[in-house]
Amino acid sequence: MVGEPPPSASADEIEEELEEEGGEILGGRLDRKHLIWGAIFVVVVVVFLYVGLPRLAGLDDTWDRIQSGSPAWLAACLLFEVISFGGYVWLFRGVFVRGSDRIGWAASYQITMAGLLATRLFSAAGAGGAALTIWALRRSGMRTRTVATRMVAQYVILYGIYMVSVIVCGLGLYFGIFPGGGDFAITMVPAIIGAILIGGALAMSLIPDQIDRRVARWMKGSGRSARIATRLAALPDAVAAGVREAITIVRERDGAVLGAAIWWYFDIFTLWAAFHAFGDAPPFSVIVMAYFIGMVANLLPLPGGIGGVDGGLIGAFIALGVEGSLAIVAVLTYRAFAFWLPTIPGVIAYFQLRRTVARWRDEGRDRPQVGEAPVAAKATLRYTK
């Protein structure tokens, strides 16, 4: 019938769009205009955070306080953050490099650090880093379907630990199991939201495999309606495959789960050490709860959540009873280690990654390879071009 799409048209188009997003937007070259405006934005925000905000809060001596912080605890901040990024590289390998020796530890480090740099420079909620990661993995020879499924699996594992932590700390603080207290809005509401999101993710795993292809068959002969319905079904199909892949990784007790825990909790240890550098730290459960609440600001349309995360963290600590001046100094110090310092190795890793990708291209390793599909989505091999 004229105008009827082939059964795999939707899958092919999705693959092309994903590859284009990763390759054209971020993979080929960091756009000069983005860099200039990003740099201007960063400078303005840094001046406000480290000069304007302390003055508004009555902390004119913030820089003196930062400089007078305990050297030992500041060194601990650096150590904890290095370990945190090591956990993220481990997570990356546990999810994306399973059953393959194409991407070594050096390339894993380059993709991870360059992706984090892209997240900071380009967009909120990790979209910039995701696009660059897609581009690099595709150039390594991994199928787009496999990349998309494992990308979802990585986020499911990463934010599964996030939500479980919020639930445990929220319940513990509200019912007095953990020291620190906190009212219903700042403890139980986040815990309830976390439980709903976990339940929703698990429910997605029940969606039948290849639902987009089934929809295409059900609506065969419907012309444009079939095309739209198939494209709409592709998103839940990809998410469901990713959730199932994450469940498989967890059941296999893969190191990826431990890598995700290291990423989150050693970053929290950095914040904990920043408090100790300038005074008495609040209970660790309070730090965990405030940390995860403050990180929600990463969803704001700001590069890497710059400004939003800082304010979110400070506000969460104050809401949980932490002294405002101590919260400001500790959070600004933590962000210096966790956010600003890694941009330097991130830039270096980006240019190293470009050379690595060029080598893959010269070796002809950017061609799709058989046997790359994840365990939970092997049946999707026939979708790939």
Helices and strands as residue ranges (DSSP letters): H 9-20, I 21-27, H 32-47, I 48-52, H 53-56, H 62-67, H 71-96, H 105-122, H 127-139, H 144-174, H 184-204, H 211-218, H 224-251, H 255-278, H 284-294, G 295-299, G 303-305, H 308-319, H 324-335, I 336-340, H 343-362, G 375-383
